[in-house]
Amino acid sequence: MTALNIKDSVTDFNLIGLNGEEYSLLRLLAKYEEICLVFFKVTCPTCIFTLPYVNSLFEYYPEAPIFAISQDNQADSLIFKQKYNLNLPILIDENLKVSEQFKLTNVPTTFEIKANYIIKNIIIGFSKPDYEKININLVNLTRLPKIELFNDKVPVYKPG
């Protein structure tokens, strides 16, 4: 769960990515109409299930504004990234400062945030319909055909 709700506003943060770059919410929202932040832990089974699907969205849609935020240290996050062949940017929140700022209680938790810092959507755990909505949103942003993200064997929901 999260204590934040849809239509709440969020504040700026700065995190370092596994690539060594500094990321700030301010700069990300200045560049994109909206962004998607996926908070996770490397030991979380639902995170392990979810992140490859999120990565598929990132790989299919060029310049997709999707960022994963790891609650683990850089070394463990890098191992996770390599083990699951993830290419999306992973930012490190080892001290949980940003996770606390977003008032997280579960992972994975995904936030869609509009350029005015307002939360458009929140996904707690894995929700096939909600990730399909992100897929459609990316179609609208990129004008690319929709990727078939899931097969029939993927559960509709998986709690975090």
Secondary structure, DSSP 8 states (H G I E B T S, - for coil): -BS--TT-B----EEEETTS-EEEHHHHHHHSSEEEEEEE-TT-HHHHHHHHHHHHHHHHSTT--EEEEESS-HHHHHHHHHHTT--S-EEE-TT-HHHHHTTB-SSSEEEEEETTSBEEEEEESEEHHHHHHHHHHHHHHH---------TTS-SEE--
